[in-house]
Amino acid sequence: MSGKSTADGQHDSEAMATAACAGAHAHAAVQPRHVSLRTSLFVLVLICVLPGVALCAYLVLANYQLEKRHMASETERLAGQILVELDRELAAMESGLRVLATAEQLKSGELHRFHEIARAALKSQTAYAYVLIDPQGRQILNTLRPYGTPLPASGNPTQLAEIFESGKTVLTDLFVTPLAGKQVIALGVPVYGRDGTIIYTLVIGLLPEQLIQLLNRQPIPSGWLAAIIDGSGTVVALSRDGEQFVGRKALPDLRKRLQDDMHGSVSTTTEDGTAVTTAYARSARWNWSVATGAPKTLIEAGMFRLFTGIGLAALFFIVAGSWLAIVITRRVLSSVEYLNDAALALREGKPLAPPRIQLYEAEAVGEAIVKASHLMAEVHHRAYHDPLTELANRALFYELLQHQLAVAERENGRLAVLAIDLDNFKVVNDEEGHPAGDHLLEAVARRIESTIRASDAAARMGGDEFSILLVDADRESAVETAQRLVTRLAEPYDGIRSPVSASIGIAIYPTHGKDICQLLENADRALYVAKHGGRNAFRLAVDRPTAPGG
């Protein structure tokens, strides 16, 4: 029996030895591979830095695209602004020319007296000359020459012949005068006789230098270029090097766009090989255009600087991260050594506190982007809204009206434009002070907003002048809205002692005009009638205004 026990004990010992060996082999199989702490931290630095570099590169490219769109938007805005100034200048000249065309001396045939009047008018005008042309295309008088001097029998632009056919104002393309041999532009209006027929065409001549002066008055950024182009695609005025390029055709790509679209932008290359972003806007009244161009090198140079900065920043962070990895490695190794010392101290019964390790991290990119987006939204809002009343400003109102006119023309729709002018506003300013006037304008804006529909648009055009765009409105609804506004705006205002009311002019599309100029002009005329008819009233524009002298 003792022999059996000995055998069993030997068997158990062998089994336990076998199990211990198997456990030792299993433990050895799962033993982790040793790695360098310095190498691991350096790889971690690269993993952290390189995505940031890639993200920055992506943001630079995205910013480049954003800058391109912003530049295109700015050039379009500047082109539209210059076009508005050009239209206003030409409209003022047209008004003065039409007044001069009603001179009694023209109807009575006292042309020598009219010649004196026209030459006197030149002293207060920026025009080059006044010319009177008969239905056969012959110059009857020209302020460049004394009355009675023989004048050219031909050579006038054929476009002026349209005046005798249509009775409308005509703005010609650039041409060379037969008398002085200079490049000029002609603006002509009909002269009506006593029987209502067109007996002459009265023309005012403009030199390209006068339009160049208009461009020089505009806030054109350094390095940018602005040009005025006539209906044939010829450069009439240029903000830089005008003497060299006036009279030459615009770039082919730009001319094609001007024929197809009213406004937009296009990437072109100038004759000297400079790549530019060019925006254009065409006048619906005159068929002339304004183009503004900005060299792409302005934003490409900025992108190159940003990429250079990113490269230097990446190098700096890699070096700084490597240094930080070395510092962390030393701290970790010192911590391990400290733990070994702590274990020895523990064995000896000497307690030892573990070391404290602190890590710092910061993130500011998100906050910077949020702040930038808020700033851009505020700038866009200020660019298109009146700072006092928070209504749309003139530029935004023109854009909205242009868009709605396009929709109405395409869908055979209707709209109305209301021109509003406050009565006795000057009295409030003079007697109660400008703060009271500002308070009144804010109150008027709020009353207008509460009276019109959400789909309509109200704008402060300047001073005490307001305009309203009524979308999908016929004559009846426009009159109802105007009546409500007259009643509402005549109610007393808190803190304002002087009585205040409003006069309103109404123009309906397409009855009173099919473009912005016609609608606003007819609305202003109706406002003038309401203003001089007793105020605190509205008037509808006449459907068919009679021709001057008719």
C-alpha positions as CSV (number, residue, x, y, z in Angstrom):
1,M,0.0,0.0,0.0
2,S,2.8,2.3,0.7
3,G,4.3,1.5,-2.7
4,K,1.0,2.5,-4.4
5,S,1.0,5.8,-2.5
6,T,4.5,6.5,-3.6
7,A,3.6,5.8,-7.3
8,D,0.6,8.0,-7.1
9,G,2.6,10.9,-5.5
10,Q,5.2,10.6,-8.3
11,H,2.4,10.8,-10.9
12,D,0.9,13.9,-9.3
13,S,4.3,15.6,-9.2
14,E,4.8,14.9,-12.9
15,A,1.4,16.3,-13.7
16,M,2.0,19.4,-11.7
17,A,5.4,19.9,-13.4
18,T,3.7,19.5,-16.8
19,A,1.0,22.0,-15.9
20,A,3.6,24.5,-14.7
21,C,5.6,24.2,-17.9
22,A,2.4,24.7,-20.0
23,G,1.5,27.8,-17.9
24,A,5.0,29.1,-18.3
25,H,4.8,28.6,-22.1
26,A,1.4,30.3,-22.2
27,H,2.7,33.3,-20.3
28,A,5.6,33.5,-22.6
29,A,3.3,33.4,-25.6
30,V,1.3,36.5,-24.5
31,Q,4.3,38.5,-23.5
32,P,4.0,42.0,-25.2
33,R,6.7,43.3,-27.5
34,H,8.8,46.0,-26.1
35,V,8.7,49.4,-27.9
36,S,10.7,52.6,-27.5
37,L,8.8,55.3,-25.6
38,R,10.7,58.1,-27.5
39,T,9.7,56.5,-30.9
40,S,6.1,56.1,-29.8
41,L,5.8,59.7,-28.7
42,F,7.5,61.0,-31.9
43,V,5.0,59.0,-34.0
44,L,2.2,60.4,-31.8
45,V,3.5,63.9,-32.6
46,L,3.4,63.2,-36.3
47,I,-0.1,61.7,-36.1
48,C,-1.2,64.9,-34.2
49,V,0.6,67.4,-36.4
50,L,0.1,66.1,-39.9
51,P,-3.7,66.0,-39.9
52,G,-3.6,69.6,-38.6
53,V,-1.3,70.5,-41.5
54,A,-3.6,68.7,-43.9
55,L,-6.7,70.5,-42.4
56,C,-4.9,73.8,-42.7
57,A,-4.0,73.2,-46.3
58,Y,-7.6,72.3,-47.0
59,L,-8.8,75.5,-45.2
60,V,-6.3,77.5,-47.3
61,L,-7.7,76.0,-50.4
62,A,-11.3,76.6,-49.2
63,N,-10.3,80.1,-48.2
64,Y,-8.9,80.6,-51.7
65,Q,-12.2,79.5,-53.2
66,L,-14.1,81.7,-50.8
67,E,-11.8,84.6,-51.7
68,K,-12.4,84.0,-55.4
69,R,-16.2,84.0,-54.8
70,H,-15.8,87.1,-52.6
71,M,-13.7,88.9,-55.3
72,A,-16.3,88.0,-57.9
73,S,-19.0,89.3,-55.6
74,E,-17.1,92.5,-55.0
75,T,-16.4,93.1,-58.6
76,E,-20.1,92.6,-59.4
77,R,-21.1,94.9,-56.7
78,L,-18.6,97.6,-57.9
79,A,-19.8,97.2,-61.5
80,G,-23.4,97.6,-60.4
81,Q,-22.5,100.7,-58.3
82,I,-20.7,102.3,-61.2
83,L,-23.6,101.4,-63.6
84,V,-26.0,103.1,-61.2
85,E,-23.8,106.3,-61.2
86,L,-23.5,106.1,-65.0
87,D,-27.3,105.7,-65.4
88,R,-27.9,108.6,-63.0
89,E,-25.4,110.8,-64.9
90,L,-27.0,110.0,-68.3
91,A,-30.5,110.4,-66.9
92,A,-29.6,113.9,-65.6
93,M,-28.1,114.8,-69.0
94,E,-31.3,113.5,-70.7
95,S,-33.5,115.6,-68.5
96,G,-31.5,118.7,-69.2
97,L,-31.5,117.9,-72.9
98,R,-35.3,117.4,-73.0
99,V,-35.8,120.7,-71.2
100,L,-33.6,122.4,-73.8
101,A,-35.5,120.7,-76.6
102,T,-38.6,122.5,-75.6
103,A,-37.1,125.9,-76.2
104,E,-39.6,128.1,-78.1
105,Q,-36.8,129.3,-80.5
106,L,-36.7,125.8,-82.0
107,K,-40.4,125.8,-82.8
108,S,-40.4,129.3,-84.1
109,G,-37.3,128.8,-86.3
110,E,-35.2,131.3,-84.5
111,L,-32.2,129.0,-84.7
112,H,-29.6,131.8,-84.3
113,R,-31.1,132.6,-80.9
114,F,-31.2,128.9,-79.9
115,H,-27.5,128.7,-80.9
116,E,-26.7,131.4,-78.4
117,I,-28.8,129.6,-75.7
118,A,-27.1,126.3,-76.4
119,R,-23.6,127.8,-76.2
120,A,-24.5,129.5,-72.9
121,A,-25.8,126.1,-71.6
122,L,-22.5,124.5,-72.3
123,K,-20.8,126.6,-69.7
124,S,-22.8,124.9,-67.0
125,Q,-22.5,121.4,-68.5
126,T,-19.7,119.0,-68.9
127,A,-20.8,118.3,-72.5
128,Y,-18.6,118.7,-75.5
129,A,-21.1,120.3,-77.9
130,Y,-24.8,120.6,-78.8
131,V,-25.8,119.7,-82.4
132,L,-29.2,120.1,-84.1
133,I,-30.0,117.6,-86.9
134,D,-32.9,117.6,-89.3
135,P,-34.8,114.5,-90.6
136,Q,-32.4,114.2,-93.6
137,G,-29.5,113.7,-91.2
138,R,-27.9,117.1,-91.9
139,Q,-26.4,119.2,-89.1
140,I,-28.4,122.5,-88.8
141,L,-26.3,124.0,-86.1
142,N,-23.3,123.0,-84.0
143,T,-22.0,124.9,-81.0
144,L,-18.5,124.2,-82.1
145,R,-18.9,126.6,-85.0
146,P,-20.5,130.0,-85.3
147,Y,-24.1,130.0,-86.5
148,G,-24.4,130.0,-90.3
149,T,-21.0,128.3,-90.8
150,P,-21.3,125.5,-93.3
151,L,-21.6,122.1,-91.5
152,P,-21.1,118.5,-92.7
153,A,-24.1,117.1,-94.6
154,S,-23.4,113.5,-93.5
155,G,-21.3,111.5,-91.1
156,N,-23.7,111.5,-88.1
157,P,-24.3,108.1,-86.4
158,T,-27.1,106.1,-88.0
159,Q,-28.4,105.3,-84.5
160,L,-29.7,108.9,-84.3
161,A,-32.1,108.3,-87.1
162,E,-34.1,106.1,-84.8
163,I,-35.2,109.2,-82.9
164,F,-37.3,110.4,-85.8
165,E,-39.0,106.9,-86.0
166,S,-39.6,106.1,-82.3
167,G,-39.4,109.5,-80.5
168,K,-37.3,107.9,-77.8
169,T,-34.0,109.0,-76.4
170,V,-31.0,107.4,-78.1
171,L,-27.5,106.9,-76.8
172,T,-25.1,106.2,-79.6
173,D,-21.9,104.1,-79.6
174,L,-18.5,105.7,-79.8
175,F,-17.9,107.3,-83.2
176,V,-15.6,109.9,-84.8
177,T,-17.2,113.3,-85.4
178,P,-17.2,114.5,-89.1
179,L,-16.5,118.0,-88.0
180,A,-13.6,117.8,-85.4
181,G,-12.5,114.2,-86.0
182,K,-12.7,113.3,-82.3
183,Q,-14.1,110.2,-80.7
184,V,-17.3,111.2,-79.0
185,I,-20.6,109.7,-77.8
186,A,-23.9,111.3,-78.6
187,L,-27.1,111.5,-76.6
188,G,-30.1,112.6,-78.6
189,V,-33.7,113.5,-77.9
190,P,-36.6,114.5,-80.3
191,V,-37.6,118.1,-80.8
192,Y,-41.4,118.4,-81.4
193,G,-43.0,121.1,-83.5
194,R,-46.2,122.9,-82.8
195,D,-48.1,120.2,-84.6
196,G,-46.6,117.4,-82.4
197,T,-44.3,116.0,-85.1
198,I,-40.6,115.6,-84.7
199,I,-38.8,118.3,-86.6
200,Y,-35.3,118.0,-85.3
201,T,-33.0,115.8,-83.2
202,L,-31.1,117.7,-80.4
203,V,-27.9,116.0,-79.6
204,I,-25.4,116.5,-76.8
205,G,-21.8,115.3,-77.4
206,L,-19.7,113.7,-74.7
207,L,-16.0,113.0,-74.7
208,P,-14.6,109.8,-73.3
209,E,-12.5,111.9,-70.9
210,Q,-15.8,113.0,-69.2
211,L,-16.7,109.3,-68.5
212,I,-13.1,108.6,-67.4
213,Q,-13.6,111.3,-64.8
214,L,-16.8,109.5,-63.6
215,L,-14.8,106.3,-63.2
216,N,-12.0,108.1,-61.3
217,R,-14.6,109.3,-58.8
218,Q,-15.5,105.7,-57.9
219,P,-13.9,103.7,-55.0
220,I,-11.9,101.4,-57.2
221,P,-9.4,99.3,-55.2
222,S,-5.7,99.5,-56.1
223,G,-4.8,97.2,-58.9
224,W,-8.4,96.8,-60.1
225,L,-9.7,98.1,-63.4
226,A,-13.1,99.5,-64.4
227,A,-14.3,100.1,-68.0
228,I,-17.4,101.5,-69.6
229,I,-18.4,99.7,-72.8
230,D,-21.0,100.8,-75.4
231,G,-23.6,98.7,-77.1
232,S,-21.2,97.6,-79.8
233,G,-18.7,96.2,-77.3
234,T,-16.3,99.1,-77.7
235,V,-14.4,100.5,-74.7
236,V,-15.6,104.0,-74.1
237,A,-13.8,104.8,-70.9
238,L,-11.1,103.1,-68.7
239,S,-10.0,103.9,-65.2
240,R,-6.4,103.3,-66.2
241,D,-4.5,103.7,-69.5
242,G,-7.7,105.1,-71.1
243,E,-5.8,106.9,-73.9
244,Q,-4.4,103.6,-75.0
245,F,-7.5,101.4,-75.0
246,V,-10.5,103.8,-75.6
247,G,-12.0,103.0,-79.0
248,R,-10.8,99.3,-79.0
249,K,-13.1,96.3,-78.6
250,A,-13.5,94.6,-75.3
251,L,-12.1,91.1,-74.8
252,P,-14.1,88.5,-76.9
253,D,-15.2,86.4,-73.9
254,L,-16.6,89.6,-72.2
255,R,-18.3,90.8,-75.4
256,K,-20.1,87.4,-75.7
257,R,-21.3,87.5,-72.1
258,L,-22.5,91.1,-72.5
259,Q,-24.7,90.0,-75.4
260,D,-26.2,87.1,-73.4
261,D,-26.6,88.3,-69.8
262,M,-27.5,91.5,-68.0
263,H,-24.9,90.9,-65.2
264,G,-22.5,88.3,-64.1
265,S,-18.7,87.5,-63.9
266,V,-16.2,85.7,-66.2
267,S,-12.6,84.7,-65.9
268,T,-10.6,86.4,-68.7
269,T,-7.0,87.0,-69.7
270,T,-5.9,90.5,-70.7
271,E,-3.8,91.3,-73.7
272,D,-0.6,91.3,-71.6
273,G,-1.4,87.8,-70.2
274,T,-2.8,88.8,-66.8
275,A,-5.5,86.5,-65.5
276,V,-8.4,88.6,-64.1
277,T,-11.8,88.0,-62.6
278,T,-14.1,90.3,-64.5
279,A,-17.7,91.3,-63.5
280,Y,-20.1,93.1,-65.7
281,A,-23.5,94.8,-65.5
282,R,-25.5,96.0,-68.5
283,S,-27.9,98.9,-68.4
284,A,-31.4,97.9,-69.4
285,R,-32.1,101.6,-70.4
286,W,-29.0,102.4,-72.5
287,N,-27.6,98.9,-73.5
288,W,-24.3,100.1,-72.2
289,S,-22.2,98.1,-69.8
290,V,-19.7,98.5,-67.0
291,A,-17.0,95.9,-66.4
292,T,-14.7,95.7,-63.4
293,G,-11.7,93.4,-63.2
294,A,-9.5,92.2,-60.4
295,P,-6.2,90.4,-61.0
296,K,-6.2,86.8,-59.7
297,T,-2.6,87.3,-58.5
298,L,-4.0,89.3,-55.6
299,I,-5.5,86.2,-54.0
300,E,-3.0,83.8,-55.4
301,A,-0.2,85.7,-53.7
302,G,-2.2,85.5,-50.4
303,M,-2.6,81.8,-50.8
304,F,1.2,81.4,-51.4
305,R,1.8,83.3,-48.2
306,L,-0.6,81.1,-46.3
307,F,1.0,77.9,-47.6
308,T,4.4,79.2,-46.6
309,G,3.1,80.0,-43.2
310,I,1.6,76.6,-42.9
311,G,4.9,75.0,-43.8
312,L,6.8,77.0,-41.3
313,A,4.2,76.4,-38.7
314,A,4.3,72.6,-39.4
315,L,8.1,72.6,-39.0
316,F,7.8,74.5,-35.8
317,F,5.2,72.2,-34.3
318,I,7.2,69.1,-35.3
319,V,10.3,70.5,-33.6
320,A,8.3,71.7,-30.6
321,G,6.4,68.3,-30.4
322,S,9.7,66.4,-30.6
323,W,11.1,68.5,-27.8
324,L,7.9,68.0,-25.8
325,A,8.1,64.2,-26.4
326,I,11.7,64.2,-25.0
327,V,10.5,66.1,-22.0
328,I,7.6,63.7,-21.5
329,T,9.9,60.7,-21.9
330,R,12.2,62.1,-19.3
331,R,9.3,62.7,-16.9
332,V,8.0,59.2,-17.5
333,L,11.4,57.6,-17.0
334,S,11.9,59.6,-13.9
335,S,8.5,58.5,-12.7
336,V,9.4,54.8,-13.3
337,E,12.7,55.3,-11.5
338,Y,10.8,57.0,-8.7
339,L,8.4,54.0,-8.5
340,N,11.3,51.6,-8.3
341,D,12.7,53.7,-5.5
342,A,9.3,53.7,-3.9
343,A,9.1,49.9,-4.1
344,L,12.5,49.6,-2.4
345,A,11.4,52.2,0.2
346,L,8.2,50.2,0.8
347,R,10.2,47.1,1.3
348,E,12.2,48.9,3.9
349,G,9.1,50.4,5.4
350,K,9.7,53.9,4.3
351,P,6.6,55.3,2.5
352,L,7.2,57.5,-0.5
353,A,4.6,59.7,-2.3
354,P,4.2,59.2,-6.1
355,P,5.2,62.2,-8.4
356,R,2.5,64.5,-9.9
357,I,2.4,64.9,-13.8
358,Q,0.5,67.7,-15.5
359,L,-0.5,68.0,-19.2
360,Y,-1.9,71.0,-21.0
361,E,-3.9,71.4,-24.2
362,A,-5.7,74.3,-25.8
363,E,-8.0,74.7,-28.8
364,A,-8.9,78.1,-30.3
365,V,-9.5,77.4,-34.0
366,G,-13.3,76.8,-33.6
367,E,-13.7,80.1,-31.7
368,A,-11.8,82.0,-34.3
369,I,-14.0,80.5,-37.1
370,V,-17.2,81.3,-35.2
371,K,-16.1,84.9,-34.6
372,A,-15.1,85.3,-38.3
373,S,-18.5,84.0,-39.5
374,H,-20.4,86.4,-37.1
375,L,-18.2,89.2,-38.4
376,M,-19.0,88.3,-42.1
377,A,-22.7,88.1,-41.4
378,E,-22.6,91.5,-39.7
379,V,-20.7,93.1,-42.7
380,H,-23.1,91.6,-45.2
381,H,-26.1,92.8,-43.2
382,R,-24.6,96.3,-43.0
383,A,-23.8,96.4,-46.7
384,Y,-27.5,95.8,-47.6
385,H,-29.5,97.5,-44.8
386,D,-30.0,101.0,-43.6
387,P,-28.2,101.4,-40.2
388,L,-30.9,103.6,-38.6
389,T,-34.1,101.8,-39.6
390,E,-32.8,98.3,-40.4
391,L,-34.8,98.4,-43.6
392,A,-33.2,97.4,-46.9
393,N,-31.0,100.1,-48.5
394,R,-31.0,101.4,-52.0
395,A,-28.6,98.7,-53.4
396,L,-30.6,95.8,-51.9
397,F,-33.9,97.3,-53.1
398,Y,-32.6,97.6,-56.7
399,E,-31.5,93.9,-56.6
400,L,-34.8,92.8,-55.3
401,L,-36.7,94.9,-57.8
402,Q,-34.5,93.6,-60.7
403,H,-35.1,90.0,-59.6
404,Q,-38.9,90.4,-59.3
405,L,-39.0,92.2,-62.7
406,A,-37.2,89.2,-64.3
407,V,-39.7,86.8,-62.6
408,A,-42.7,88.9,-63.6
409,E,-41.5,89.1,-67.2
410,R,-40.8,85.4,-67.4
411,E,-44.1,84.3,-65.7
412,N,-46.3,87.2,-67.0
413,G,-46.7,88.4,-63.4
414,R,-47.5,91.7,-61.8
415,L,-45.9,94.0,-59.3
416,A,-46.0,97.6,-58.1
417,V,-43.5,100.1,-56.8
418,L,-44.5,102.7,-54.2
419,A,-42.4,105.9,-53.7
420,I,-43.0,107.5,-50.3
421,D,-41.9,110.9,-49.1
422,L,-42.7,112.2,-45.6
423,D,-44.5,115.5,-45.3
424,N,-43.1,118.1,-42.8
425,F,-40.1,116.0,-41.9
426,K,-37.9,119.1,-42.3
427,V,-40.1,120.8,-39.7
428,V,-39.5,118.0,-37.2
429,N,-35.7,118.2,-37.8
430,D,-35.5,122.0,-37.6
431,E,-37.9,122.5,-34.6
432,E,-37.5,119.3,-32.6
433,G,-33.9,118.3,-33.4
434,H,-32.2,115.5,-35.4
435,P,-32.7,112.9,-32.6
436,A,-36.4,113.5,-32.9
437,G,-36.1,113.1,-36.7
438,D,-34.2,109.8,-36.3
439,H,-36.9,108.6,-33.9
440,L,-39.6,109.5,-36.4
441,L,-37.8,107.6,-39.2
442,E,-37.5,104.5,-37.1
443,A,-41.2,104.7,-36.2
444,V,-42.2,105.2,-39.9
445,A,-40.1,102.1,-40.8
446,R,-41.9,100.0,-38.2
447,R,-45.4,101.2,-39.4
448,I,-44.5,100.5,-43.0
449,E,-43.4,96.9,-42.0
450,S,-46.6,96.3,-40.1
451,T,-48.7,97.5,-43.0
452,I,-47.3,95.6,-46.0
453,R,-47.2,91.8,-46.5
454,A,-44.3,89.6,-45.5
455,S,-43.6,88.9,-49.2
456,D,-43.2,92.6,-50.0
457,A,-40.0,94.6,-49.5
458,A,-39.5,98.1,-47.9
459,A,-36.4,100.2,-48.2
460,R,-35.1,103.5,-47.1
461,M,-33.7,105.2,-50.2
462,G,-32.2,108.1,-48.2
463,G,-33.3,111.0,-46.0
464,D,-37.1,110.8,-45.6
465,E,-37.6,108.8,-48.8
466,F,-38.8,105.2,-48.7
467,S,-39.7,102.7,-51.5
468,I,-41.9,99.6,-51.3
469,L,-42.0,96.7,-53.7
470,L,-45.4,95.0,-53.8
471,V,-45.0,91.5,-55.2
472,D,-47.9,90.0,-57.3
473,A,-49.9,93.2,-56.9
474,D,-52.3,94.7,-59.4
475,R,-53.6,98.3,-59.5
476,E,-56.4,97.6,-57.0
477,S,-54.2,96.0,-54.3
478,A,-51.5,98.6,-54.8
479,V,-54.1,101.4,-54.3
480,E,-55.4,99.7,-51.2
481,T,-52.0,99.4,-49.7
482,A,-51.2,103.0,-50.5
483,Q,-54.4,104.1,-48.8
484,R,-53.6,102.1,-45.7
485,L,-50.1,103.6,-45.6
486,V,-51.4,107.2,-46.0
487,T,-53.8,106.6,-43.1
488,R,-51.2,104.8,-40.9
489,L,-48.3,107.2,-41.5
490,A,-50.5,110.2,-40.7
491,E,-51.3,109.0,-37.2
492,P,-49.6,110.9,-34.3
493,Y,-46.1,109.7,-33.3
494,D,-45.0,109.4,-29.7
495,G,-42.7,112.3,-28.7
496,I,-43.3,114.2,-32.0
497,R,-45.2,117.4,-31.6
498,S,-45.4,118.4,-35.3
499,P,-48.0,116.8,-37.5
500,V,-46.4,114.3,-40.0
501,S,-48.0,112.6,-43.0
502,A,-46.8,111.0,-46.2
503,S,-47.2,111.4,-50.0
504,I,-47.1,108.3,-52.1
505,G,-46.6,107.7,-55.8
506,I,-47.6,104.3,-57.4
507,A,-46.2,102.7,-60.6
508,I,-47.6,99.4,-61.8
509,Y,-45.6,96.8,-63.9
510,P,-46.0,96.6,-66.9
511,T,-48.4,99.5,-67.3
512,H,-46.1,102.2,-66.1
513,G,-42.8,100.7,-67.1
514,K,-41.0,97.5,-67.8
515,D,-37.6,98.2,-66.3
516,I,-36.3,99.7,-63.0
517,C,-35.7,103.2,-64.4
518,Q,-39.2,103.6,-65.9
519,L,-41.0,102.3,-62.8
520,L,-39.0,104.4,-60.4
521,E,-39.2,107.4,-62.6
522,N,-43.0,107.1,-63.0
523,A,-43.5,106.4,-59.3
524,D,-41.5,109.6,-58.5
525,R,-43.6,111.6,-60.9
526,A,-46.8,110.4,-59.3
527,L,-45.2,111.2,-55.9
528,Y,-44.5,114.7,-57.1
529,V,-48.1,115.1,-58.2
530,A,-49.3,113.9,-54.8
531,K,-46.8,116.2,-53.0
532,H,-47.9,119.3,-54.9
533,G,-51.6,118.4,-54.8
534,G,-52.0,118.9,-51.1
535,R,-49.8,116.1,-49.5
536,N,-51.1,113.3,-47.3
537,A,-52.3,111.5,-50.3
538,F,-51.3,109.0,-53.0
539,R,-51.4,109.2,-56.8
540,L,-51.2,106.6,-59.5
541,A,-48.8,107.2,-62.4
542,V,-50.4,108.1,-65.7
543,D,-50.7,105.2,-68.1
544,R,-49.4,107.1,-71.2
545,P,-47.4,110.2,-70.4
546,T,-47.5,112.8,-73.2
547,A,-44.3,113.5,-75.1
548,P,-42.6,116.9,-74.3
549,G,-44.0,119.6,-76.6
550,G,-46.8,117.4,-77.7
